[in-house]
Amino acid sequence: MELSLLFLSYLTTINVLLFILMGFDKRQAVKRNRRISEKNLWLIAWIGGAAGGYLGMEIFRHKTKHRSFKVGMPVLIAIQVIVLLWYVMV
């Protein structure tokens, strides 16, 4: 039980983090300031934050013209949901 709560806390934190970073990066783009690299955004998405990244992408209208994000984030969410379901069932 304690491990499940820790895992849920991790997923919540990493998704909120990427959501915030997507908003921050959009703001930096509009201001033409230093940005967060796509590599770092993808890294956070791959370690569990894809849903937060996708939500941030849609709400902030950020990276929506990048095919890798528009297609890749939903695919990554599907993979993460499958892994999560496997984790819950085991």
C-alpha positions in Angstrom: 0.0 0.0 0.0 2.7 2.5 0.9 4.6 1.8 -2.3 1.4 2.5 -4.3 1.0 5.8 -2.6 4.6 6.7 -3.3 4.2 5.7 -6.9 1.0 7.8 -7.3 2.7 10.7 -5.6 5.6 10.4 -8.1 3.3 10.3 -11.1 1.3 13.3 -9.9 4.4 15.3 -9.2 6.1 14.5 -12.5 3.0 15.3 -14.5 2.4 18.6 -12.7 6.1 19.5 -13.3 5.9 18.9 -17.0 2.6 20.8 -17.3 4.2 23.8 -15.5 7.3 23.5 -17.7 5.3 23.5 -20.9 3.6 26.7 -19.7 6.9 28.3 -18.7 8.5 27.3 -22.0 5.6 28.8 -24.0 6.0 32.0 -22.0 9.7 32.1 -22.7 9.1 31.5 -26.4 6.7 34.4 -26.6 9.2 36.6 -24.9 12.0 35.2 -27.1 14.0 34.3 -23.9 16.1 31.2 -23.1 14.0 28.1 -23.6 13.8 24.6 -22.1 15.3 22.1 -24.6 13.0 19.7 -26.3 15.3 16.9 -25.1 14.6 17.8 -21.5 10.8 18.1 -22.1 10.9 14.6 -23.7 13.0 13.2 -20.9 10.4 14.3 -18.3 7.6 12.9 -20.5 9.4 9.5 -20.8 9.9 9.2 -17.0 6.1 9.4 -16.4 5.0 12.9 -17.3 3.5 12.4 -20.7 -0.1 13.2 -19.6 1.0 16.5 -18.0 3.0 17.3 -21.1 0.0 16.7 -23.4 -2.3 18.7 -21.2 0.2 21.6 -21.1 0.6 21.3 -24.9 -3.1 21.7 -25.5 -3.8 24.3 -22.8 -0.9 26.5 -23.6 -1.0 25.8 -27.4 2.7 24.9 -27.2 4.5 22.5 -29.5 1.3 21.7 -31.3 2.9 22.3 -34.7 5.7 19.8 -33.9 4.6 16.4 -35.3 6.9 14.6 -32.8 4.9 16.2 -29.9 1.5 16.0 -31.5 1.8 12.3 -32.3 4.5 11.3 -29.8 2.8 12.5 -26.6 -0.4 10.5 -27.1 1.6 7.4 -28.0 3.7 7.8 -24.9 0.6 8.2 -22.8 -0.8 4.9 -24.2 2.5 3.2 -23.3 2.5 4.6 -19.8 -1.2 3.6 -19.3 -0.4 0.1 -20.3 2.6 0.0 -17.9 0.4 1.5 -15.1 -2.3 -1.1 -15.7 0.3 -3.9 -15.7 1.7 -2.5 -12.4 -1.8 -2.4 -10.8 -2.6 -5.9 -11.9 0.7 -7.5 -10.7 
